[in-house]
Amino acid sequence: MTLILLVFTASLVKAQAPRILYSEPEKEDSRRTNFEIIGKMNGNFLVYKSNRNDDAICIYDNDMKLKNRVKLDFTPDQQLINVDFVAYPDFFYMIYEFQRKGVVHCMAAKLDGNVNKITDPIELDTTQVGFAANNKIYTTINSDDKQSIMVFKINSRNRDNFVFTTLLYNKDLLLQHKNRMGIAMEERNDFFTDFLLTNDGELVFGKFLRQNNNEYITKLSMVLKYPDSSDLSVTNVELDGKILDEIKLKADNTNKRILLNAFYYKQKRGNIEGLYSLLWNKIDNKKIREISSLFSEDLRANAKGQDASARNAFNDFFIKNIIIRKDGGYLIVSESEYNTSRGNAFNRWDYLGYGNPWMSPMDYYNYSPYGYWNSPWNRWNNNMNTRYNAENIMILSYNKDGSIDWSSVIPKTQYDDESDNMISFQVVNTGADIHFLFNMSEKRTIMLNDQSIASDGKVTRNPTLKNLDKGYEFMTRSGKQVSGKQVIVPCLYRNYLCFAKIEY
C-alpha cells in the first residue's frame, strides 16, 4: 500500500511539473535577429523575425517543430522602422511603418494563423519628415479586451504645445474617430507616463514635471481623451508636498477606474519611503482616493539586497508589473535593478534617464518617444564596460480600497557583463498561482528557476523544470505568456536564436 501511494505521489508530481520544449535553431537567426512573439493561433505559435531587410513569420507546432517560415512579400525592400502586432484567436494585425523618400507610412495588414493575407495592407496614416528617420513615429496600443486599437503620434516641433494625432479603430480595424489636438507643455521638464487604452476606448496617460535634472516628480496631471471628444481633458492632481518617483498606470476595466502607482520620498534626494497609489474614476475624471503606504522595517529587512541597508532597501527598486484582480484588488510587482560601470554605480536617476524614454529631455521629432526601451529592435544592448544587476523581487497585495493585505519577497541575485537580456524575470499567471521565471547561477551553472506565489502571499520554490538542456540561455524578460498555462521564452543556443515553450 505504501509503495502504491509513493508511486501515485511521484506520478502526480511528474504530471504537475512544467515541461519545456525547444525549437531548432535556424541558420538565418543569430543573436542579432530582431523578433517579436506574436502569440498562439489555431494550436500553433507564431514568431516574427527580422534579419536586416528580410521579414518572416515562423509557425511552430505544439512540439515547437517549425511548420513553416513565411517570408512577408508585402513589406517594402528597406528595413522597417517599427512593427506592432495585435493578435486574436484566429487572426492578427501587423501594423508597421517605413519611410519612402521624405514620408513615413504607417500600414496595417490582416493575416490568418497560416500567415495568409486576409486583406491587402492598408495605409493608416502618413507623416512628412523631410529627412531620413530611424526612430519610430507611430505607437500602437490596444485595450485589454482587444475590441479597441489606437494608433497615435506626437509632434513636439513646438516645445510649448505638443500636438497629438490619434486614430481609434474597432476590432475590425474600421476607423471610429480621428482627432488632432494640442496639449500645453508649461515647463521645460514636462513629460508623459506610459499610455493606456481602456475597454471603453479612452486614451489615458499622465503628464508630470521632473525637477533638479530629472530627479523627482513634484507636479502631476491626469490626461484623458474620451472616444467622442476632440480634446484632451487635463486634470491637476494635488500631491500635497509628496515627492514621487517613476509613475506606472493600469486600467481597472471592471470597476471603471485607473490605478496610478509610484514610489515616494519624504525629501529630495532621500530614500524611498513607501508606495503612493491614486485611484481615479475615469467616468467623471476625478480622484476616488489616494493612499500612501509606508514600508515597514520588517519589509525593508526582507527586501534589501546584499549591499543595501534597511534604510535604503528600496532605492534600487522599480515597478515592473501591476496585476488587477477581479475583486478590484491589485498586486504591485517590483524588482531591484542597478548598473555599475568600471567600478562606479549608476544612481537611481541615472538609471531612470537610461531606462525610460520619457525620463529625459528629447526631441520627439517630432513624434512619439516610445522608441528605445520598449522596442524589440534595441534589446541587443551589448556594453562590456557595464555590469547589469537584478536582485530581489517584491510583491505587494492591496485590496480594492488600497489597503495592503500582505507582502512577499522572492530573493535572487543576477548580473551580466554583456547585456541585460539574461537577467530579470518573466511573470506567468496561471490563475491559481503567479509564477516567476528567472535565471540563477547554481554550482557555476545558469539554471532556470520557477518560484510561485499563492493568493495568500505564500512563496513556493518549485522543483527544477524538466528538460533543462545545457547550452540554452533563457531571455526570460523577453518572453510572452500565450495561453492560460503556456509561455514562450526566447533562448540563445551557441549564439543562434531559438524559442522554448514552457507548459504548466
C-alpha positions in Angstrom: 0.0 0.0 0.0 2.8 2.4 0.9 4.6 1.6 -2.4 1.4 2.3 -4.3 1.0 5.6 -2.5 4.6 6.6 -3.3 4.2 5.7 -7.0 0.9 7.7 -7.2 2.6 10.8 -5.5 5.6 10.6 -7.8 3.3 10.4 -10.9 1.3 13.4 -9.6 4.4 15.5 -9.1 5.7 14.5 -12.6 2.3 15.4 -14.1 2.3 18.8 -12.5 5.9 19.7 -13.3 6.3 22.2 -16.1 7.5 20.8 -19.4 10.0 22.6 -21.7 10.2 22.1 -25.5 12.7 23.8 -27.7 12.6 24.9 -31.3 15.6 24.0 -33.5 18.0 26.9 -34.1 17.9 28.2 -37.7 21.0 29.4 -39.6 19.2 32.6 -40.5 18.6 33.6 -36.9 21.5 34.9 -34.8 21.7 36.8 -31.6 21.3 40.0 -33.7 17.9 38.9 -35.1 15.0 41.2 -34.2 12.0 39.3 -33.1 8.5 39.6 -31.6 6.4 36.7 -30.1 3.0 37.2 -31.7 1.1 34.5 -29.8 -0.9 31.3 -30.1 -3.2 30.7 -33.0 -5.1 27.6 -34.1 -2.8 25.5 -31.8 0.4 26.9 -33.3 2.8 29.5 -32.1 3.8 32.5 -34.3 7.0 34.4 -34.1 8.0 37.4 -36.2 11.7 37.6 -37.2 13.6 40.3 -39.0 17.1 40.0 -40.4 18.1 43.3 -42.0 15.6 43.6 -44.8 14.3 40.0 -44.6 11.0 39.8 -42.7 9.4 36.5 -41.9 6.9 34.9 -39.6 7.7 31.4 -38.3 4.9 28.9 -37.4 5.8 26.3 -34.7 3.5 23.4 -33.8 2.7 22.2 -30.3 6.1 20.4 -30.1 7.9 23.6 -31.2 8.7 22.0 -34.6 9.0 24.5 -37.4 6.0 24.0 -39.7 6.6 27.0 -42.0 8.7 30.1 -42.3 6.7 32.6 -44.3 8.5 35.4 -45.9 6.5 38.6 -45.9 6.2 39.7 -49.5 4.1 42.8 -48.9 6.7 44.7 -46.8 9.0 47.2 -48.5 12.5 46.4 -49.6 14.1 48.7 -47.0 14.2 47.9 -43.3 11.1 48.6 -41.3 11.2 51.3 -38.7 8.9 49.5 -36.3 6.4 46.7 -36.1 3.5 46.1 -33.7 1.1 43.1 -33.5 -2.4 42.8 -32.2 -3.3 39.1 -32.0 -6.7 37.3 -31.8 -7.6 33.6 -31.6 -7.6 33.1 -35.4 -6.0 36.2 -37.0 -3.7 39.1 -36.2 -2.9 42.6 -37.4 0.6 43.6 -38.3 1.0 47.4 -38.0 4.3 48.6 -39.4 6.0 51.8 -40.5 8.6 52.6 -43.1 10.0 55.6 -44.8 9.9 56.3 -48.5 11.7 59.4 -49.6 10.5 62.1 -47.1 7.3 60.4 -46.0 6.8 57.8 -43.2 4.0 55.4 -43.9 2.0 53.6 -41.2 0.4 50.4 -42.7 -1.7 47.6 -41.4 -2.0 44.0 -42.7 -4.6 41.4 -41.5 -3.3 37.8 -41.6 -4.6 34.4 -40.5 -2.9 31.7 -38.5 -1.1 30.4 -41.5 0.2 33.9 -42.3 -2.1 34.3 -45.4 -3.3 37.8 -46.1 -7.0 38.1 -45.3 -6.9 41.6 -46.7 -4.3 43.6 -48.6 -2.3 46.0 -46.5 -4.0 49.4 -45.9 -2.4 52.7 -45.2 -3.5 54.1 -41.8 -1.6 57.4 -41.8 1.5 59.2 -43.3 3.9 61.8 -41.9 6.2 64.0 -43.9 9.6 64.3 -42.2 11.9 65.6 -44.9 14.9 63.6 -43.8 16.0 60.0 -43.1 14.3 58.9 -39.9 15.3 55.8 -37.9 13.1 56.4 -34.9 9.5 55.3 -34.8 6.9 57.9 -35.1 3.7 55.8 -34.5 2.7 54.0 -31.4 0.1 51.3 -31.3 -1.8 50.4 -28.1 -4.9 48.2 -27.6 -7.5 47.7 -24.9 -7.3 44.7 -22.6 -10.3 43.1 -24.4 -8.7 44.0 -27.8 -12.0 45.5 -29.0 -10.3 48.8 -29.5 -7.0 49.7 -31.1 -5.4 53.1 -31.2 -2.5 54.4 -33.4 -1.1 57.8 -32.4 1.8 60.1 -32.9 3.1 63.2 -31.1 4.5 66.2 -32.8 6.9 68.2 -30.5 8.2 70.7 -33.0 6.7 73.4 -30.8 8.1 72.7 -27.4 5.3 74.7 -25.7 2.5 72.8 -27.4 2.7 69.2 -28.4 0.2 68.0 -31.0 -1.4 64.6 -30.7 -2.9 62.8 -33.7 -5.0 59.8 -32.6 -6.7 57.2 -34.7 -9.2 54.9 -32.9 -10.2 51.6 -34.5 -12.5 48.8 -33.6 -11.7 45.1 -33.7 -12.3 45.0 -37.5 -9.8 47.9 -38.0 -12.6 50.3 -39.0 -11.8 53.9 -38.1 -14.1 55.2 -35.4 -12.5 58.5 -34.6 -9.5 60.5 -35.8 -8.5 63.6 -33.8 -5.8 66.2 -33.8 -5.3 68.2 -30.6 -2.7 70.0 -28.6 -1.5 69.8 -25.0 0.3 72.7 -23.4 3.8 71.9 -22.1 4.3 74.6 -19.5 7.6 73.6 -18.2 10.8 72.5 -20.0 10.9 69.3 -17.9 7.3 68.2 -18.6 7.0 64.6 -19.6 4.4 61.8 -20.1 3.8 58.5 -18.4 3.0 55.3 -20.4 -0.2 55.3 -22.4 -3.3 53.2 -21.8 -6.4 52.4 -23.8 -9.4 51.3 -21.8 -12.0 48.8 -22.9 -14.3 51.8 -23.4 -11.9 53.4 -25.8 -10.5 56.2 -23.6 -6.9 57.2 -24.0 -5.3 57.7 -20.6 -1.9 59.0 -19.5 -0.2 61.2 -17.0 1.7 64.5 -17.5 4.3 65.3 -14.9 7.1 67.7 -14.1 10.5 66.4 -13.1 12.8 68.9 -11.4 16.5 69.1 -10.5 17.9 67.3 -13.5 15.0 64.9 -13.8 15.4 63.5 -10.3 12.0 63.8 -8.8 8.3 64.5 -9.6 6.6 67.4 -7.9 3.7 68.1 -10.3 1.2 65.6 -11.8 -1.8 65.8 -14.1 -4.1 63.0 -15.3 -5.0 63.3 -19.0 -8.0 61.6 -20.6 -9.3 61.6 -24.2 -12.8 60.2 -24.5 -13.7 58.4 -27.7 -16.3 61.0 -28.7 -14.3 64.0 -27.7 -11.9 66.0 -29.9 -10.0 67.4 -26.9 -7.6 66.2 -24.2 -9.0 66.6 -20.7 -6.2 67.6 -18.3 -6.9 67.5 -14.5 -4.3 68.5 -11.9 -3.6 66.1 -9.1 -2.7 67.7 -5.7 0.3 65.9 -4.3 0.3 67.8 -1.0 4.1 68.0 -0.9 4.8 64.4 -1.9 7.8 63.7 -4.0 7.2 60.9 -6.5 9.4 58.5 -8.4 8.7 56.8 -11.7 4.9 56.6 -12.4 3.1 53.5 -13.6 -0.6 53.3 -14.7 -3.0 50.4 -15.1 -6.6 50.3 -16.2 -9.1 48.6 -13.9 -11.8 48.0 -16.6 -14.2 46.1 -14.3 -14.5 49.0 -11.9 -14.2 51.8 -14.5 -11.1 53.3 -12.9 -7.4 54.0 -13.4 -4.8 52.9 -10.9 -1.6 55.1 -10.6 1.4 53.9 -8.6 4.8 55.4 -7.7 7.3 55.1 -5.0 7.6 58.2 -3.0 10.2 60.2 -0.9 9.8 62.4 2.1 12.6 64.7 1.0 14.6 65.5 -2.1 17.4 63.0 -2.7 16.1 61.0 0.2 15.4 57.3 0.5 12.2 55.6 -0.9 9.8 55.6 2.0 6.8 53.7 0.5 4.2 53.4 -2.3 1.9 56.2 -3.4 -1.4 54.9 -5.0 -4.0 57.0 -6.7 -7.4 55.6 -7.6 -9.0 57.6 -10.4 -12.6 57.5 -11.7 -12.3 57.6 -15.5 -16.1 58.3 -16.0 -16.2 61.7 -14.3 -12.4 62.2 -14.4 -12.0 62.7 -10.7 -9.9 61.3 -7.8 -11.5 58.5 -5.8 -8.8 58.3 -3.2 -5.1 58.4 -2.7 -3.1 56.2 -0.3 0.5 56.4 0.9 1.7 53.1 2.3 4.9 53.4 4.4 7.2 50.4 4.1 7.7 48.6 7.5 11.0 47.8 9.0 10.3 44.1 8.5 9.6 44.5 4.8 12.8 46.6 4.4 14.8 43.9 6.1 13.4 41.2 3.8 13.7 43.3 0.6 17.2 44.7 0.9 19.9 43.5 -1.4 23.3 42.2 -0.5 25.0 45.6 -0.2 22.0 47.6 0.9 21.0 48.7 4.4 17.4 48.7 5.7 17.2 52.4 5.3 17.9 52.5 1.6 16.5 49.0 0.9 14.1 50.2 -1.9 16.3 52.8 -3.6 17.1 50.4 -6.5 13.5 49.0 -6.8 11.4 49.7 -9.9 7.8 48.8 -10.5 7.6 46.1 -13.2 4.0 44.8 -13.2 0.6 45.8 -11.9 -1.9 42.9 -11.8 -5.6 43.7 -11.3 -7.8 41.2 -9.5 -11.4 40.7 -10.4 -12.5 42.0 -7.0 -10.7 45.3 -7.6 -7.7 44.5 -5.6 -4.3 44.5 -7.2 -0.7 43.3 -7.0 2.4 45.5 -7.4 5.5 43.7 -8.6 8.8 45.5 -8.3 12.4 44.5 -8.8 15.8 45.8 -7.6 17.9 46.8 -10.6 21.1 48.8 -10.9 24.1 49.1 -13.1 27.8 49.5 -12.4 30.4 50.8 -14.8 34.1 50.4 -14.3 33.5 50.2 -10.6 31.1 53.1 -10.4 27.4 52.6 -9.7 24.8 54.4 -11.6 22.4 56.2 -9.1 18.7 55.8 -9.4 18.2 59.0 -11.5 21.0 57.9 -13.9 19.0 54.6 -14.3 15.7 56.4 -14.9 17.3 58.5 -17.6 18.9 55.5 -19.2 15.9 53.1 -18.9 12.8 55.1 -19.7 12.5 57.3 -22.8 10.1 59.6 -21.0 12.6 60.5 -18.3 15.0 62.7 -20.1 14.6 65.7 -22.4 14.5 64.7 -26.1 13.1 65.8 -29.4 10.1 63.7 -30.1 10.6 64.9 -33.6 8.9 65.3 -33.7 6.8 62.4 -32.5 6.2 59.5 -30.2 9.1 58.9 -27.9 8.1 55.4 -27.2 11.1 54.2 -29.2 14.1 52.9 -27.4 13.3 50.9 -24.3 10.0 49.4 -25.3 11.1 48.3 -28.8 12.4 44.9 -29.7 14.8 46.5 -32.1 17.1 47.5 -29.3 17.3 44.5 -27.0 20.9 43.7 -28.0 22.5 46.5 -26.0 25.9 45.0 -25.5 28.3 47.0 -23.4 31.3 45.2 -21.9 32.1 48.2 -19.6 28.7 47.9 -17.8 27.6 45.3 -15.3 23.8 44.8 -15.2 22.4 43.7 -11.9 18.9 42.4 -11.0 18.2 41.3 -7.5 15.1 40.7 -5.2 11.5 40.8 -6.4 8.9 42.4 -4.1 5.2 41.6 -4.4 2.7 43.8 -2.6 -1.0 42.9 -2.4 -3.7 45.6 -1.9 -7.4 45.3 -1.6 -10.0 47.3 -3.6 -9.8 50.2 -1.2 -6.0 50.4 -1.5 -5.1 48.9 1.9 -2.3 46.4 2.0 -3.2 42.8 2.6 0.3 41.2 2.5 3.8 41.5 1.1 6.3 38.9 0.0 9.8 38.9 -1.3 11.5 36.5 -3.7 15.2 36.7 -3.1 17.6 36.4 -6.1 20.9 37.8 -7.4 21.6 38.2 -11.1 24.2 40.0 -13.1 25.7 40.1 -16.6 28.6 42.0 -18.1 27.4 41.9 -21.7 23.7 43.0 -21.6 20.6 42.8 -19.5 18.9 40.2 -21.8 19.5 37.2 -19.5 18.6 38.9 -16.2 15.3 40.0 -14.6 12.2 37.7 -14.7 9.0 36.8 -16.5 5.6 36.6 -14.8 3.2 33.7 -15.7 -0.3 34.0 -14.3 -1.9 30.5 -14.3 -4.9 31.6 -12.4 -4.3 29.6 -9.2 -0.7 31.0 -8.8 1.6 33.5 -10.2 4.9 32.1 -11.3 8.2 34.0 -11.6 10.8 32.6 -14.1 14.3 33.8 -13.8 17.9 32.6 -14.3 20.1 31.9 -11.3 23.7 30.6 -11.0 23.8 27.3 -9.2 27.1 25.5 -8.9 28.6 27.6 -11.7 25.7 26.7 -14.0 23.0 29.1 -15.0 19.6 27.4 -14.2 16.1 28.5 -15.0 14.2 28.9 -11.7 10.5 28.8 -11.1 9.0 30.3 -7.9 5.3 30.9 -7.4 3.2 32.9 -5.1 -0.3 31.9 -4.0 -3.3 34.2 -3.3 -2.3 34.4 0.4 1.2 35.6 -0.4 2.9 32.2 0.3 6.0 31.8 -1.9 6.9 28.3 -3.1 10.2 27.3 -4.7 9.2 24.8 -7.3 11.3 21.9 -8.4 13.8 22.4 -11.3 11.9 22.5 -14.6 12.0 19.3 -16.7 14.2 19.1 -19.9 16.6 21.9 -19.0 19.2 21.1 -21.6 22.6 22.5 -21.2 23.6 25.2 -23.7 20.4 27.1 -23.8 20.4 30.6 -22.3 17.0 31.9 -21.5 16.0 35.5 -22.2 13.2 35.4 -19.6 12.4 39.2 -19.6 11.6 39.0 -23.4 9.2 36.0 -23.0 5.4 36.2 -23.5 2.5 34.3 -22.0 0.5 32.9 -24.9 -2.3 31.0 -23.1 -3.5 30.3 -19.6 -0.6 27.9 -18.9 1.9 28.4 -21.7 4.7 30.8 -22.1 7.2 31.3 -25.0 10.7 32.3 -24.0 13.4 33.2 -26.4 16.8 31.5 -26.0 20.3 31.6 -27.3 21.9 28.3 -28.3 25.5 28.7 -29.5 24.7 32.3 -30.5 21.7 31.2 -32.5 18.2 32.4 -31.6 15.6 29.8 -30.8 12.5 29.6 -28.6 11.3 27.4 -25.7 7.7 26.6 -24.8 7.1 26.2 -21.1 3.9 24.5 -20.3 2.3 24.2 -16.8 
